[in-house]
Amino acid sequence: MRVKTSSKGQVVIPKEIRDALGIKPGSILNVRVEGKKIILEPASSPPDVFVELGEESGRILREARKIDEEGIKRLLRDLGVEGGS
């Protein structure tokens, strides 16, 4: 297959290839050069440790940025860790 670059250097990956590799809008691709070839390949999925933060989680993380001892105690208490009171 052949594709044409846009004025910004963009290319469209043909649908057959996107479907075969599971490339969807927003997919991350690794790109590298080998000789005179440009290699594009889907990046592996991020580990499951990434989660969407809810409002309460965001509040707790903002609290964690506070370095003072009282802020640390409140954070530990909110997380339910002993010794945080």
FIKE-526760 format. One line per 3 residues: number of its first residue (from 1); their letters; for each residue x, y, z of C-alpha. Coordinates in steps of 0.001 Angstrom, whole numbers. Each point is the difference from the previous one (the first is absolute). Example, Ala and Ser with C-alpha at 12.3 -4.5 7.8 and 13.67 -1.06 7.14 Angstrom:
residues 2
1> as> 12300:-4500:7800; 1370:3440:-660 $
***
This chain:
residues 85
1> mrv> 0:0:0; 1050:3565:-535; -1014:3082:1966 $
4> kts> 654:3671:-598; 1353:2424:2598; -1944:3167:761 $
7> skg> 1583:3453:78; 635:-627:3729; 1685:-3369:-606 $
10> qvv> -3037:-1972:1157; -1012:-3329:-1527; -3186:-2004:251 $
13> ipk> 465:-3634:964; -2305:-2002:-2278; -3101:-1402:1704 $
16> eir> 946:-3611:-732; 3271:443:1874; -1630:1897:2902 $
19> dal> -2595:-2754:356; 2582:-2791:-183; 2118:1608:2738 $
22> gik> -2857:1299:2157; 997:3647:-484; -2825:2276:1086 $
25> pgs> -262:3810:336; 2304:1010:2842; 2189:-3116:-269 $
28> iln> 3659:607:804; 2541:-1147:-2565; 3743:-441:396 $
31> vrv> 1979:1353:-2949; 3602:-701:-921; 2278:145:-3017 $
34> egk> 1826:-3055:-1319; 2251:959:-2887; -2324:1761:-2425 $
37> kii> -3147:-1525:1511; -2438:1600:2430; -1403:-2638:2352 $
40> lep> -3319:649:1761; -1300:-2501:2521; -2730:119:2637 $
43> ass> 1394:732:3458; -822:-2567:2642; -2901:868:2273 $
46> ppd> 774:1853:3210; 41:-2185:3109; -3256:-458:1889 $
49> vfv> 1314:2185:2835; -1236:3066:-1868; -3487:855:1197 $
52> elg> -2333:2895:-490; 48:2289:2997; -3257:846:1634 $
55> ees> -548:3284:1786; 916:-1496:3396; 3219:-1534:-1364 $
58> gri> 942:3339:-1525; -579:1723:3333; 2180:-2563:1786 $
61> lre> 2796:454:-2546; -172:3777:392; 326:-522:3747 $
64> ark> 3053:-2202:-598; 1767:2943:-1611; -57:1813:3327 $
67> ide> 3267:-726:1756; -886:1188:3493; -406:-2599:2733 $
70> egi> -3666:813:630; -806:-536:-3695; 1731:-3391:81 $
73> krl> -1988:-1005:3086; -3276:1025:-1662; 938:-1904:-3158 $
76> lrd> 816:-3163:1962; -3236:333:1946; -2029:465:-3228 $
79> lgv> 1689:-3067:-1509; -858:-2033:3105; 3616:-647:920 $
82> egg> 667:-528:3711; 2005:2664:1741; -1494:2767:-2100 $
85> s> -2080:1423:2841 $
***
